[in-house]
Amino acid sequence: MDHDAELDALGLLCPLPVLKARKRLQALASGQVLRVLADDPAALIDMPHFCAEAGHELVGVTEDGAHHIYLLRKA
């Protein structure tokens, strides 16, 4: 899927991937998509929870080797 911005959060541990994603999303317009790369196991729980709490849409999660790719659409 196409995305408008990307955040490399590889090597960062909870809560940094979510905090950095929140900051990057602030710079995007409503409807734009942020692609987040993260290898923190807690991100599997934290990213969906963050999106639900903040009103953003978790478009998808895919596994790519040792990390996951999250697509977040800004509310």
mmCIF file of the N, C-alpha and C atoms, coordinates in Angstrom:
data_MODEL
# 
_entry.id   MODEL 
# 
loop_
_atom_site.group_PDB 
_atom_site.id 
_atom_site.type_symbol 
_atom_site.label_atom_id 
_atom_site.label_alt_id 
_atom_site.label_comp_id 
_atom_site.label_asym_id 
_atom_site.label_entity_id 
_atom_site.label_seq_id 
_atom_site.pdbx_PDB_ins_code 
_atom_site.Cartn_x 
_atom_site.Cartn_y 
_atom_site.Cartn_z 
_atom_site.occupancy 
_atom_site.B_iso_or_equiv 
_atom_site.pdbx_formal_charge 
_atom_site.auth_seq_id 
_atom_site.auth_comp_id 
_atom_site.auth_asym_id 
_atom_site.auth_atom_id 
_atom_site.pdbx_PDB_model_num 
ATOM 1   N N  . MET A 1 1  ? 0.839  -1.192  0.000  1.00 0.00 ? 1  MET A N  1 
ATOM 2   C CA . MET A 1 1  ? 0.000  0.000   0.000  1.00 0.00 ? 1  MET A CA 1 
ATOM 3   C C  . MET A 1 1  ? 0.878  1.248   0.000  1.00 0.00 ? 1  MET A C  1 
ATOM 4   N N  . ASP A 1 2  ? 0.402  2.257   -0.682 1.00 0.00 ? 2  ASP A N  1 
ATOM 5   C CA . ASP A 1 2  ? 1.130  3.525   -0.706 1.00 0.00 ? 2  ASP A CA 1 
ATOM 6   C C  . ASP A 1 2  ? 1.081  4.186   0.667  1.00 0.00 ? 2  ASP A C  1 
ATOM 7   N N  . HIS A 1 3  ? 2.120  4.956   0.954  1.00 0.00 ? 3  HIS A N  1 
ATOM 8   C CA . HIS A 1 3  ? 2.165  5.685   2.215  1.00 0.00 ? 3  HIS A CA 1 
ATOM 9   C C  . HIS A 1 3  ? 2.757  7.067   1.955  1.00 0.00 ? 3  HIS A C  1 
ATOM 10  N N  . ASP A 1 4  ? 2.465  7.977   2.861  1.00 0.00 ? 4  ASP A N  1 
ATOM 11  C CA . ASP A 1 4  ? 2.896  9.363   2.700  1.00 0.00 ? 4  ASP A CA 1 
ATOM 12  C C  . ASP A 1 4  ? 4.156  9.692   3.490  1.00 0.00 ? 4  ASP A C  1 
ATOM 13  N N  . ALA A 1 5  ? 4.427  8.914   4.525  1.00 0.00 ? 5  ALA A N  1 
ATOM 14  C CA . ALA A 1 5  ? 5.616  9.126   5.355  1.00 0.00 ? 5  ALA A CA 1 
ATOM 15  C C  . ALA A 1 5  ? 6.016  7.791   5.963  1.00 0.00 ? 5  ALA A C  1 
ATOM 16  N N  . GLU A 1 6  ? 7.279  7.707   6.373  1.00 0.00 ? 6  GLU A N  1 
ATOM 17  C CA . GLU A 1 6  ? 7.771  6.466   6.967  1.00 0.00 ? 6  GLU A CA 1 
ATOM 18  C C  . GLU A 1 6  ? 8.544  6.787   8.241  1.00 0.00 ? 6  GLU A C  1 
ATOM 19  N N  . LEU A 1 7  ? 8.401  5.887   9.218  1.00 0.00 ? 7  LEU A N  1 
ATOM 20  C CA . LEU A 1 7  ? 9.115  6.006   10.485 1.00 0.00 ? 7  LEU A CA 1 
ATOM 21  C C  . LEU A 1 7  ? 9.860  4.698   10.723 1.00 0.00 ? 7  LEU A C  1 
ATOM 22  N N  . ASP A 1 8  ? 11.169 4.783   10.857 1.00 0.00 ? 8  ASP A N  1 
ATOM 23  C CA . ASP A 1 8  ? 11.986 3.619   11.182 1.00 0.00 ? 8  ASP A CA 1 
ATOM 24  C C  . ASP A 1 8  ? 12.185 3.584   12.693 1.00 0.00 ? 8  ASP A C  1 
ATOM 25  N N  . ALA A 1 9  ? 11.422 2.703   13.361 1.00 0.00 ? 9  ALA A N  1 
ATOM 26  C CA . ALA A 1 9  ? 11.518 2.578   14.810 1.00 0.00 ? 9  ALA A CA 1 
ATOM 27  C C  . ALA A 1 9  ? 12.221 1.279   15.194 1.00 0.00 ? 9  ALA A C  1 
ATOM 28  N N  . LEU A 1 10 ? 12.999 0.731   14.281 1.00 0.00 ? 10 LEU A N  1 
ATOM 29  C CA . LEU A 1 10 ? 13.723 -0.511  14.548 1.00 0.00 ? 10 LEU A CA 1 
ATOM 30  C C  . LEU A 1 10 ? 14.736 -0.277  15.667 1.00 0.00 ? 10 LEU A C  1 
ATOM 31  N N  . GLY A 1 11 ? 14.771 -1.204  16.616 1.00 0.00 ? 11 GLY A N  1 
ATOM 32  C CA . GLY A 1 11 ? 15.698 -1.106  17.727 1.00 0.00 ? 11 GLY A CA 1 
ATOM 33  C C  . GLY A 1 11 ? 15.172 -0.299  18.910 1.00 0.00 ? 11 GLY A C  1 
ATOM 34  N N  . LEU A 1 12 ? 14.024 0.333   18.734 1.00 0.00 ? 12 LEU A N  1 
ATOM 35  C CA . LEU A 1 12 ? 13.444 1.117   19.818 1.00 0.00 ? 12 LEU A CA 1 
ATOM 36  C C  . LEU A 1 12 ? 12.480 0.255   20.623 1.00 0.00 ? 12 LEU A C  1 
ATOM 37  N N  . LEU A 1 13 ? 12.498 0.437   21.939 1.00 0.00 ? 13 LEU A N  1 
ATOM 38  C CA . LEU A 1 13 ? 11.627 -0.338  22.816 1.00 0.00 ? 13 LEU A CA 1 
ATOM 39  C C  . LEU A 1 13 ? 10.472 0.519   23.327 1.00 0.00 ? 13 LEU A C  1 
ATOM 40  N N  . CYS A 1 14 ? 9.434  -0.144  23.765 1.00 0.00 ? 14 CYS A N  1 
ATOM 41  C CA . CYS A 1 14 ? 8.226  0.470   24.305 1.00 0.00 ? 14 CYS A CA 1 
ATOM 42  C C  . CYS A 1 14 ? 8.611  1.517   25.363 1.00 0.00 ? 14 CYS A C  1 
ATOM 43  N N  . PRO A 1 15 ? 8.042  2.671   25.292 1.00 0.00 ? 15 PRO A N  1 
ATOM 44  C CA . PRO A 1 15 ? 6.950  3.147   24.448 1.00 0.00 ? 15 PRO A CA 1 
ATOM 45  C C  . PRO A 1 15 ? 7.415  3.971   23.251 1.00 0.00 ? 15 PRO A C  1 
ATOM 46  N N  . LEU A 1 16 ? 8.693  3.963   22.931 1.00 0.00 ? 16 LEU A N  1 
ATOM 47  C CA . LEU A 1 16 ? 9.230  4.857   21.901 1.00 0.00 ? 16 LEU A CA 1 
ATOM 48  C C  . LEU A 1 16 ? 8.607  4.696   20.513 1.00 0.00 ? 16 LEU A C  1 
ATOM 49  N N  . PRO A 1 17 ? 8.354  3.473   20.013 1.00 0.00 ? 17 PRO A N  1 
ATOM 50  C CA . PRO A 1 17 ? 7.736  3.394   18.674 1.00 0.00 ? 17 PRO A CA 1 
ATOM 51  C C  . PRO A 1 17 ? 6.403  4.148   18.594 1.00 0.00 ? 17 PRO A C  1 
ATOM 52  N N  . VAL A 1 18 ? 5.568  4.004   19.619 1.00 0.00 ? 18 VAL A N  1 
ATOM 53  C CA . VAL A 1 18 ? 4.277  4.692   19.617 1.00 0.00 ? 18 VAL A CA 1 
ATOM 54  C C  . VAL A 1 18 ? 4.466  6.198   19.790 1.00 0.00 ? 18 VAL A C  1 
ATOM 55  N N  . LEU A 1 19 ? 5.346  6.612   20.669 1.00 0.00 ? 19 LEU A N  1 
ATOM 56  C CA . LEU A 1 19 ? 5.565  8.047   20.876 1.00 0.00 ? 19 LEU A CA 1 
ATOM 57  C C  . LEU A 1 19 ? 6.082  8.720   19.612 1.00 0.00 ? 19 LEU A C  1 
ATOM 58  N N  . LYS A 1 20 ? 7.004  8.070   18.919 1.00 0.00 ? 20 LYS A N  1 
ATOM 59  C CA . LYS A 1 20 ? 7.543  8.642   17.679 1.00 0.00 ? 20 LYS A CA 1 
ATOM 60  C C  . LYS A 1 20 ? 6.493  8.637   16.574 1.00 0.00 ? 20 LYS A C  1 
ATOM 61  N N  . ALA A 1 21 ? 5.661  7.581   16.538 1.00 0.00 ? 21 ALA A N  1 
ATOM 62  C CA . ALA A 1 21 ? 4.574  7.536   15.546 1.00 0.00 ? 21 ALA A CA 1 
ATOM 63  C C  . ALA A 1 21 ? 3.590  8.673   15.789 1.00 0.00 ? 21 ALA A C  1 
ATOM 64  N N  . ARG A 1 22 ? 3.245  8.916   17.053 1.00 0.00 ? 22 ARG A N  1 
ATOM 65  C CA . ARG A 1 22 ? 2.322  9.995   17.378 1.00 0.00 ? 22 ARG A CA 1 
ATOM 66  C C  . ARG A 1 22 ? 2.885  11.337  16.907 1.00 0.00 ? 22 ARG A C  1 
ATOM 67  N N  . LYS A 1 23 ? 4.170  11.560  17.129 1.00 0.00 ? 23 LYS A N  1 
ATOM 68  C CA . LYS A 1 23 ? 4.799  12.816  16.714 1.00 0.00 ? 23 LYS A CA 1 
ATOM 69  C C  . LYS A 1 23 ? 4.804  12.960  15.190 1.00 0.00 ? 23 LYS A C  1 
ATOM 70  N N  . ARG A 1 24 ? 5.119  11.878  14.476 1.00 0.00 ? 24 ARG A N  1 
ATOM 71  C CA . ARG A 1 24 ? 5.145  11.932  13.005 1.00 0.00 ? 24 ARG A CA 1 
ATOM 72  C C  . ARG A 1 24 ? 3.753  12.157  12.442 1.00 0.00 ? 24 ARG A C  1 
ATOM 73  N N  . LEU A 1 25 ? 2.734  11.549  13.061 1.00 0.00 ? 25 LEU A N  1 
ATOM 74  C CA . LEU A 1 25 ? 1.363  11.718  12.577 1.00 0.00 ? 25 LEU A CA 1 
ATOM 75  C C  . LEU A 1 25 ? 0.894  13.157  12.718 1.00 0.00 ? 25 LEU A C  1 
ATOM 76  N N  . GLN A 1 26 ? 1.400  13.885  13.703 1.00 0.00 ? 26 GLN A N  1 
ATOM 77  C CA . GLN A 1 26 ? 1.008  15.281  13.903 1.00 0.00 ? 26 GLN A CA 1 
ATOM 78  C C  . GLN A 1 26 ? 1.337  16.131  12.678 1.00 0.00 ? 26 GLN A C  1 
ATOM 79  N N  . ALA A 1 27 ? 2.395  15.777  11.969 1.00 0.00 ? 27 ALA A N  1 
ATOM 80  C CA . ALA A 1 27 ? 2.825  16.555  10.816 1.00 0.00 ? 27 ALA A CA 1 
ATOM 81  C C  . ALA A 1 27 ? 2.052  16.190  9.542  1.00 0.00 ? 27 ALA A C  1 
ATOM 82  N N  . LEU A 1 28 ? 1.260  15.113  9.597  1.00 0.00 ? 28 LEU A N  1 
ATOM 83  C CA . LEU A 1 28 ? 0.524  14.672  8.420  1.00 0.00 ? 28 LEU A CA 1 
ATOM 84  C C  . LEU A 1 28 ? -0.879 15.261  8.403  1.00 0.00 ? 28 LEU A C  1 
ATOM 85  N N  . ALA A 1 29 ? -1.459 15.310  7.206  1.00 0.00 ? 29 ALA A N  1 
ATOM 86  C CA . ALA A 1 29 ? -2.842 15.760  7.059  1.00 0.00 ? 29 ALA A CA 1 
ATOM 87  C C  . ALA A 1 29 ? -3.782 14.582  7.300  1.00 0.00 ? 29 ALA A C  1 
ATOM 88  N N  . SER A 1 30 ? -4.990 14.886  7.657  1.00 0.00 ? 30 SER A N  1 
ATOM 89  C CA . SER A 1 30 ? -5.995 13.847  7.872  1.00 0.00 ? 30 SER A CA 1 
ATOM 90  C C  . SER A 1 30 ? -6.121 12.981  6.614  1.00 0.00 ? 30 SER A C  1 
ATOM 91  N N  . GLY A 1 31 ? -6.113 11.664  6.811  1.00 0.00 ? 31 GLY A N  1 
ATOM 92  C CA . GLY A 1 31 ? -6.229 10.725  5.694  1.00 0.00 ? 31 GLY A CA 1 
ATOM 93  C C  . GLY A 1 31 ? -4.900 10.225  5.163  1.00 0.00 ? 31 GLY A C  1 
ATOM 94  N N  . GLN A 1 32 ? -3.818 10.893  5.507  1.00 0.00 ? 32 GLN A N  1 
ATOM 95  C CA . GLN A 1 32 ? -2.510 10.426  5.044  1.00 0.00 ? 32 GLN A CA 1 
ATOM 96  C C  . GLN A 1 32 ? -2.080 9.208   5.854  1.00 0.00 ? 32 GLN A C  1 
ATOM 97  N N  . VAL A 1 33 ? -1.181 8.407   5.253  1.00 0.00 ? 33 VAL A N  1 
ATOM 98  C CA . VAL A 1 33 ? -0.770 7.132   5.841  1.00 0.00 ? 33 VAL A CA 1 
ATOM 99  C C  . VAL A 1 33 ? 0.703  7.183   6.249  1.00 0.00 ? 33 VAL A C  1 
ATOM 100 N N  . LEU A 1 34 ? 0.955  6.744   7.475  1.00 0.00 ? 34 LEU A N  1 
ATOM 101 C CA . LEU A 1 34 ? 2.311  6.620   8.011  1.00 0.00 ? 34 LEU A CA 1 
ATOM 102 C C  . LEU A 1 34 ? 2.678  5.144   8.045  1.00 0.00 ? 34 LEU A C  1 
ATOM 103 N N  . ARG A 1 35 ? 3.819  4.814   7.480  1.00 0.00 ? 35 ARG A N  1 
ATOM 104 C CA . ARG A 1 35 ? 4.348  3.447   7.511  1.00 0.00 ? 35 ARG A CA 1 
ATOM 105 C C  . ARG A 1 35 ? 5.388  3.385   8.622  1.00 0.00 ? 35 ARG A C  1 
ATOM 106 N N  . VAL A 1 36 ? 5.189  2.469   9.579  1.00 0.00 ? 36 VAL A N  1 
ATOM 107 C CA . VAL A 1 36 ? 6.078  2.356   10.734 1.00 0.00 ? 36 VAL A CA 1 
ATOM 108 C C  . VAL A 1 36 ? 6.747  0.981   10.713 1.00 0.00 ? 36 VAL A C  1 
ATOM 109 N N  . LEU A 1 37 ? 8.073  0.975   10.794 1.00 0.00 ? 37 LEU A N  1 
ATOM 110 C CA . LEU A 1 37 ? 8.836  -0.265  10.926 1.00 0.00 ? 37 LEU A CA 1 
ATOM 111 C C  . LEU A 1 37 ? 9.223  -0.401  12.390 1.00 0.00 ? 37 LEU A C  1 
ATOM 112 N N  . ALA A 1 38 ? 8.876  -1.529  13.006 1.00 0.00 ? 38 ALA A N  1 
ATOM 113 C CA . ALA A 1 38 ? 9.187  -1.718  14.424 1.00 0.00 ? 38 ALA A CA 1 
ATOM 114 C C  . ALA A 1 38 ? 9.464  -3.195  14.700 1.00 0.00 ? 38 ALA A C  1 
ATOM 115 N N  . ASP A 1 39 ? 10.443 -3.430  15.565 1.00 0.00 ? 39 ASP A N  1 
ATOM 116 C CA . ASP A 1 39 ? 10.765 -4.810  15.952 1.00 0.00 ? 39 ASP A CA 1 
ATOM 117 C C  . ASP A 1 39 ? 10.530 -5.060  17.442 1.00 0.00 ? 39 ASP A C  1 
ATOM 118 N N  . ASP A 1 40 ? 9.941  -4.091  18.131 1.00 0.00 ? 40 ASP A N  1 
ATOM 119 C CA . ASP A 1 40 ? 9.599  -4.266  19.543 1.00 0.00 ? 40 ASP A CA 1 
ATOM 120 C C  . ASP A 1 40 ? 8.358  -5.161  19.635 1.00 0.00 ? 40 ASP A C  1 
ATOM 121 N N  . PRO A 1 41 ? 8.439  -6.312  20.334 1.00 0.00 ? 41 PRO A N  1 
ATOM 122 C CA . PRO A 1 41 ? 7.281  -7.199  20.434 1.00 0.00 ? 41 PRO A CA 1 
ATOM 123 C C  . PRO A 1 41 ? 6.054  -6.516  21.046 1.00 0.00 ? 41 PRO A C  1 
ATOM 124 N N  . ALA A 1 42 ? 6.257  -5.554  21.919 1.00 0.00 ? 42 ALA A N  1 
ATOM 125 C CA . ALA A 1 42 ? 5.135  -4.856  22.550 1.00 0.00 ? 42 ALA A CA 1 
ATOM 126 C C  . ALA A 1 42 ? 4.365  -3.996  21.548 1.00 0.00 ? 42 ALA A C  1 
ATOM 127 N N  . ALA A 1 43 ? 4.981  -3.647  20.431 1.00 0.00 ? 43 ALA A N  1 
ATOM 128 C CA . ALA A 1 43 ? 4.308  -2.813  19.428 1.00 0.00 ? 43 ALA A CA 1 
ATOM 129 C C  . ALA A 1 43 ? 3.089  -3.519  18.849 1.00 0.00 ? 43 ALA A C  1 
ATOM 130 N N  . LEU A 1 44 ? 3.085  -4.846  18.855 1.00 0.00 ? 44 LEU A N  1 
ATOM 131 C CA . LEU A 1 44 ? 1.924  -5.596  18.359 1.00 0.00 ? 44 LEU A CA 1 
ATOM 132 C C  . LEU A 1 44 ? 0.669  -5.276  19.172 1.00 0.00 ? 44 LEU A C  1 
ATOM 133 N N  . ILE A 1 45 ? 0.847  -4.938  20.415 1.00 0.00 ? 45 ILE A N  1 
ATOM 134 C CA . ILE A 1 45 ? -0.272 -4.557  21.279 1.00 0.00 ? 45 ILE A CA 1 
ATOM 135 C C  . ILE A 1 45 ? -0.422 -3.038  21.309 1.00 0.00 ? 45 ILE A C  1 
ATOM 136 N N  . ASP A 1 46 ? 0.710  -2.343  21.386 1.00 0.00 ? 46 ASP A N  1 
ATOM 137 C CA . ASP A 1 46 ? 0.700  -0.890  21.563 1.00 0.00 ? 46 ASP A CA 1 
ATOM 138 C C  . ASP A 1 46 ? 0.154  -0.124  20.359 1.00 0.00 ? 46 ASP A C  1 
ATOM 139 N N  . MET A 1 47 ? 0.525  -0.509  19.139 1.00 0.00 ? 47 MET A N  1 
ATOM 140 C CA . MET A 1 47 ? 0.081  0.234   17.951 1.00 0.00 ? 47 MET A CA 1 
ATOM 141 C C  . MET A 1 47 ? -1.435 0.182   17.781 1.00 0.00 ? 47 MET A C  1 
ATOM 142 N N  . PRO A 1 48 ? -2.063 -1.008  17.847 1.00 0.00 ? 48 PRO A N  1 
ATOM 143 C CA . PRO A 1 48 ? -3.530 -1.021  17.738 1.00 0.00 ? 48 PRO A CA 1 
ATOM 144 C C  . PRO A 1 48 ? -4.209 -0.232  18.863 1.00 0.00 ? 48 PRO A C  1 
ATOM 145 N N  . HIS A 1 49 ? -3.670 -0.334  20.075 1.00 0.00 ? 49 HIS A N  1 
ATOM 146 C CA . HIS A 1 49 ? -4.244 0.394   21.211 1.00 0.00 ? 49 HIS A CA 1 
ATOM 147 C C  . HIS A 1 49 ? -4.114 1.906   20.994 1.00 0.00 ? 49 HIS A C  1 
ATOM 148 N N  . PHE A 1 50 ? -2.950 2.346   20.550 1.00 0.00 ? 50 PHE A N  1 
ATOM 149 C CA . PHE A 1 50 ? -2.731 3.759   20.268 1.00 0.00 ? 50 PHE A CA 1 
ATOM 150 C C  . PHE A 1 50 ? -3.726 4.265   19.222 1.00 0.00 ? 50 PHE A C  1 
ATOM 151 N N  . CYS A 1 51 ? -3.894 3.511   18.144 1.00 0.00 ? 51 CYS A N  1 
ATOM 152 C CA . CYS A 1 51 ? -4.814 3.936   17.082 1.00 0.00 ? 51 CYS A CA 1 
ATOM 153 C C  . CYS A 1 51 ? -6.246 4.026   17.602 1.00 0.00 ? 51 CYS A C  1 
ATOM 154 N N  . ALA A 1 52 ? -6.665 3.031   18.380 1.00 0.00 ? 52 ALA A N  1 
ATOM 155 C CA . ALA A 1 52 ? -8.019 3.030   18.927 1.00 0.00 ? 52 ALA A CA 1 
ATOM 156 C C  . ALA A 1 52 ? -8.238 4.224   19.856 1.00 0.00 ? 52 ALA A C  1 
ATOM 157 N N  . GLU A 1 53 ? -7.249 4.528   20.676 1.00 0.00 ? 53 GLU A N  1 
ATOM 158 C CA . GLU A 1 53 ? -7.371 5.637   21.621 1.00 0.00 ? 53 GLU A CA 1 
ATOM 159 C C  . GLU A 1 53 ? -7.338 6.996   20.930 1.00 0.00 ? 53 GLU A C  1 
ATOM 160 N N  . ALA A 1 54 ? -6.506 7.123   19.901 1.00 0.00 ? 54 ALA A N  1 
ATOM 161 C CA . ALA A 1 54 ? -6.321 8.419   19.235 1.00 0.00 ? 54 ALA A CA 1 
ATOM 162 C C  . ALA A 1 54 ? -7.277 8.632   18.064 1.00 0.00 ? 54 ALA A C  1 
ATOM 163 N N  . GLY A 1 55 ? -8.000 7.583   17.658 1.00 0.00 ? 55 GLY A N  1 
ATOM 164 C CA . GLY A 1 55 ? -8.948 7.712   16.555 1.00 0.00 ? 55 GLY A CA 1 
ATOM 165 C C  . GLY A 1 55 ? -8.358 7.477   15.185 1.00 0.00 ? 55 GLY A C  1 
ATOM 166 N N  . HIS A 1 56 ? -7.099 7.071   15.114 1.00 0.00 ? 56 HIS A N  1 
ATOM 167 C CA . HIS A 1 56 ? -6.472 6.766   13.831 1.00 0.00 ? 56 HIS A CA 1 
ATOM 168 C C  . HIS A 1 56 ? -6.873 5.358   13.395 1.00 0.00 ? 56 HIS A C  1 
ATOM 169 N N  . GLU A 1 57 ? -6.709 5.079   12.112 1.00 0.00 ? 57 GLU A N  1 
ATOM 170 C CA . GLU A 1 57 ? -7.045 3.764   11.591 1.00 0.00 ? 57 GLU A CA 1 
ATOM 171 C C  . GLU A 1 57 ? -5.774 2.934   11.400 1.00 0.00 ? 57 GLU A C  1 
ATOM 172 N N  . LEU A 1 58 ? -5.756 1.744   11.976 1.00 0.00 ? 58 LEU A N  1 
ATOM 173 C CA . LEU A 1 58 ? -4.670 0.798   11.718 1.00 0.00 ? 58 LEU A CA 1 
ATOM 174 C C  . LEU A 1 58 ? -5.054 0.069   10.440 1.00 0.00 ? 58 LEU A C  1 
ATOM 175 N N  . VAL A 1 59 ? -4.469 0.487   9.326  1.00 0.00 ? 59 VAL A N  1 
ATOM 176 C CA . VAL A 1 59 ? -4.836 -0.047  8.021  1.00 0.00 ? 59 VAL A CA 1 
ATOM 177 C C  . VAL A 1 59 ? -4.373 -1.486  7.869  1.00 0.00 ? 59 VAL A C  1 
ATOM 178 N N  . GLY A 1 60 ? -3.186 -1.792  8.402  1.00 0.00 ? 60 GLY A N  1 
ATOM 179 C CA . GLY A 1 60 ? -2.680 -3.146  8.292  1.00 0.00 ? 60 GLY A CA 1 
ATOM 180 C C  . GLY A 1 60 ? -1.380 -3.341  9.035  1.00 0.00 ? 60 GLY A C  1 
ATOM 181 N N  . VAL A 1 61 ? -1.107 -4.615  9.305  1.00 0.00 ? 61 VAL A N  1 
ATOM 182 C CA . VAL A 1 61 ? 0.139  -5.026  9.937  1.00 0.00 ? 61 VAL A CA 1 
ATOM 183 C C  . VAL A 1 61 ? 0.664  -6.215  9.156  1.00 0.00 ? 61 VAL A C  1 
ATOM 184 N N  . THR A 1 62 ? 1.927  -6.134  8.741  1.00 0.00 ? 62 THR A N  1 
ATOM 185 C CA . THR A 1 62 ? 2.546  -7.270  8.062  1.00 0.00 ? 62 THR A CA 1 
ATOM 186 C C  . THR A 1 62 ? 3.883  -7.569  8.724  1.00 0.00 ? 62 THR A C  1 
ATOM 187 N N  . GLU A 1 63 ? 4.279  -8.820  8.616  1.00 0.00 ? 63 GLU A N  1 
ATOM 188 C CA . GLU A 1 63 ? 5.567  -9.242  9.165  1.00 0.00 ? 63 GLU A CA 1 
ATOM 189 C C  . GLU A 1 63 ? 6.578  -9.260  8.039  1.00 0.00 ? 63 GLU A C  1 
ATOM 190 N N  . ASP A 1 64 ? 7.748  -8.725  8.306  1.00 0.00 ? 64 ASP A N  1 
ATOM 191 C CA . ASP A 1 64 ? 8.824  -8.698  7.315  1.00 0.00 ? 64 ASP A CA 1 
ATOM 192 C C  . ASP A 1 64 ? 10.108 -9.145  8.006  1.00 0.00 ? 64 ASP A C  1 
ATOM 193 N N  . GLY A 1 65 ? 10.309 -10.444 8.044  1.00 0.00 ? 65 GLY A N  1 
ATOM 194 C CA . GLY A 1 65 ? 11.484 -10.977 8.726  1.00 0.00 ? 65 GLY A CA 1 
ATOM 195 C C  . GLY A 1 65 ? 11.348 -10.798 10.216 1.00 0.00 ? 65 GLY A C  1 
ATOM 196 N N  . ALA A 1 66 ? 12.303 -10.088 10.813 1.00 0.00 ? 66 ALA A N  1 
ATOM 197 C CA . ALA A 1 66 ? 12.330 -9.922  12.272 1.00 0.00 ? 66 ALA A CA 1 
ATOM 198 C C  . ALA A 1 66 ? 11.547 -8.696  12.742 1.00 0.00 ? 66 ALA A C  1 
ATOM 199 N N  . HIS A 1 67 ? 10.911 -7.968  11.825 1.00 0.00 ? 67 HIS A N  1 
ATOM 200 C CA . HIS A 1 67 ? 10.157 -6.792  12.250 1.00 0.00 ? 67 HIS A CA 1 
ATOM 201 C C  . HIS A 1 67 ? 8.760  -6.774  11.621 1.00 0.00 ? 67 HIS A C  1 
ATOM 202 N N  . HIS A 1 68 ? 7.951  -5.859  12.094 1.00 0.00 ? 68 HIS A N  1 
ATOM 203 C CA . HIS A 1 68 ? 6.608  -5.682  11.569 1.00 0.00 ? 68 HIS A CA 1 
ATOM 204 C C  . HIS A 1 68 ? 6.488  -4.312  10.908 1.00 0.00 ? 68 HIS A C  1 
ATOM 205 N N  . ILE A 1 69 ? 5.564  -4.239  9.961  1.00 0.00 ? 69 ILE A N  1 
ATOM 206 C CA . ILE A 1 69 ? 5.268  -2.989  9.273  1.00 0.00 ? 69 ILE A CA 1 
ATOM 207 C C  . ILE A 1 69 ? 3.826  -2.627  9.598  1.00 0.00 ? 69 ILE A C  1 
ATOM 208 N N  . TYR A 1 70 ? 3.644  -1.444  10.163 1.00 0.00 ? 70 TYR A N  1 
ATOM 209 C CA . TYR A 1 70 ? 2.313  -0.948  10.540 1.00 0.00 ? 70 TYR A CA 1 
ATOM 210 C C  . TYR A 1 70 ? 1.942  0.208   9.607  1.00 0.00 ? 70 TYR A C  1 
ATOM 211 N N  . LEU A 1 71 ? 0.733  0.189   9.110  1.00 0.00 ? 71 LEU A N  1 
ATOM 212 C CA . LEU A 1 71 ? 0.238  1.287   8.293  1.00 0.00 ? 71 LEU A CA 1 
ATOM 213 C C  . LEU A 1 71 ? -0.865 1.991   9.084  1.00 0.00 ? 71 LEU A C  1 
ATOM 214 N N  . LEU A 1 72 ? -0.618 3.255   9.393  1.00 0.00 ? 72 LEU A N  1 
ATOM 215 C CA . LEU A 1 72 ? -1.534 4.045   10.207 1.00 0.00 ? 72 LEU A CA 1 
ATOM 216 C C  . LEU A 1 72 ? -2.092 5.188   9.375  1.00 0.00 ? 72 LEU A C  1 
ATOM 217 N N  . ARG A 1 73 ? -3.432 5.269   9.287  1.00 0.00 ? 73 ARG A N  1 
ATOM 218 C CA . ARG A 1 73 ? -4.065 6.387   8.577  1.00 0.00 ? 73 ARG A CA 1 
ATOM 219 C C  . ARG A 1 73 ? -4.509 7.424   9.611  1.00 0.00 ? 73 ARG A C  1 
ATOM 220 N N  . LYS A 1 74 ? -4.033 8.651   9.416  1.00 0.00 ? 74 LYS A N  1 
ATOM 221 C CA . LYS A 1 74 ? -4.346 9.706   10.380 1.00 0.00 ? 74 LYS A CA 1 
ATOM 222 C C  . LYS A 1 74 ? -5.827 10.064  10.327 1.00 0.00 ? 74 LYS A C  1 
ATOM 223 N N  . ALA A 1 75 ? -6.390 10.229  11.515 1.00 0.00 ? 75 ALA A N  1 
ATOM 224 C CA . ALA A 1 75 ? -7.805 10.606  11.627 1.00 0.00 ? 75 ALA A CA 1 
ATOM 225 C C  . ALA A 1 75 ? -8.024 12.029  11.131 1.00 0.00 ? 75 ALA A C  1 
# 
